[in-house]
Amino acid sequence: MLVVKKGSAGKRGNNIRSDCFVEIELTKGKGIRSSLQSKVNSMYGQNINDLIITMCDFFEIKHAEILVEDNGALPFTLAARFEAAYKKLRPDDSREFLPSMNKNNFYLTQKDRMRRSRLYLPGNEPKFYSNAGLHKPDGIILDLEDSVAPSEKDSARYLVRNALCSVDFYGAERMVRINQLPMGLNDLKFVVPHNVHVILIPKCESAITVKDVEEEINMIKAMNNISAAIYLMPIIESALGVVKSYEIATASDKVCALAVGLEDYTADLGVERTNEGRESFYARSTVVNSAKAAGVQAIDSVFSDVDDMEGLKASVLEAKALGFEGKGCIHPRQIKVVHDSFAPSEKEIEKARKIVLAFNEAEKNGLGVVALGSKMIDAPVVKRAQHTINLAILNGLLDKNWNK
């Protein structure tokens, strides 16, 4: 049996920021000997050393050589890197060194809340975490899947877990994209206990996958006495997933949205993804139709050119016309364009106002038939108009007391 005596985690190098590298080598005798290299040693060196000693005490490490190369890592990052390095030496140790939950992170979500934008943050890049909420995305995705190299998967789990505890996301919906199953089931124990709102299920191709994730979530919730709802967002990223999209959307009442991922979908088809999107029109339309039939939201794929704002705007307007209600973002500068493009126009708002007012007036007068000009207004038209009104209010384009 191979006995591992040295474990490491994190990043090192001159271009690293807001991160650190931790290496732990277990020794016989000599106690704890640590070496700290930090650009902020004069200000925070003692705090870093105190944290190292605290973690050694917690995990009952008596004898070890510990190297820390710090490049401005916050305490939750340092703790995550230390624990990941230690667990490589003692993988059977189930104890967790958890940061205190930030008081600003105690908020819930709703199944039908607005999800115009969701900002992807690579799960192994803490430098993006602290300011992400300031950009006001509707949701923040801590990603454990495609953005994390296979060799960094284990380390990223501790970082994402600690970020859920420590980082203030300023009211954004707290999301995590797990890995493909079966690996993704192991990710859940790191995130479910720490007030995650939505779990994104990548490359989903069957209702069974959704049910397996839901079952694992429910088991972890029961073990941790958690009552808050955790919703699911399957991502359709293959030809088979598109065919099975309605089955997936109706697999659980915890599914809040269907998302489409076009990079993997077009790769599955063996074609190149284009901005025009002709190659993915069928997939996007099918996902929208499946989502609407199931009564959940439809969320469009990311737009990968972060410098092309006009292209992004055109993509969002097309997505809106198809029936999508949100879009993925891979850079904060995309968020405002996405929000503005999904917002209703002045013409749409004015038309919606007239429809809702006419309907309310007809109801007040006990009329069963409603007309606006030469057009009859039925329930679906009123529902769509009310949705436009709600979007206008949420986007600050209409006062919530507009009809009083």
Sequence and secondary structure as in RCSB ss.txt:
>XXXX:A:sequence
MLVVKKGSAGKRGNNIRSDCFVEIELTKGKGIRSSLQSKVNSMYGQNINDLIITMCDFFEIKHAEILVEDNGALP
FTLAARFEAAYKKLRPDDSREFLPSMNKNNFYLTQKDRMRRSRLYLPGNEPKFYSNAGLHKPDGIILDLEDSVAP
SEKDSARYLVRNALCSVDFYGAERMVRINQLPMGLNDLKFVVPHNVHVILIPKCESAITVKDVEEEINMIKAMNN
ISAAIYLMPIIESALGVVKSYEIATASDKVCALAVGLEDYTADLGVERTNEGRESFYARSTVVNSAKAAGVQAID
SVFSDVDDMEGLKASVLEAKALGFEGKGCIHPRQIKVVHDSFAPSEKEIEKARKIVLAFNEAEKNGLGVVALGSK
MIDAPVVKRAQHTINLAILNGLLDKNWNK
>XXXX:A:secstr
     EEEEE  STT  SEEEEEEEE SSS EEEEEEETTHHHHHHHHHHHHHHHHHHTT  SEEEEEEEEB  H
HHHHHHHHHHHHHH TT          GGG     TT   SEEEEEETT GGGTTTGGGG  SEEEEE STTS G
GGHHHHHHHHHHHHHH   TT EEEEE  STTHHHHHHHHHGGG   EEEETT   HHHHHHHHHHHHHHHHHTT
  S  EEEEEE SHHHHHTHHHHHTS TTB EEEE HHHHHHHHT    SS GGGHHHHHHHHHHHHHHT EEEE
     TT HHHHHHHHHHHHHHT  EEEESSTHHHHHHHHHHS  HHHHHHHHHHHHHHHHHHHTT S EEETTE
EE HHHHHHHHHHHHHHHHTTSS TTTT 
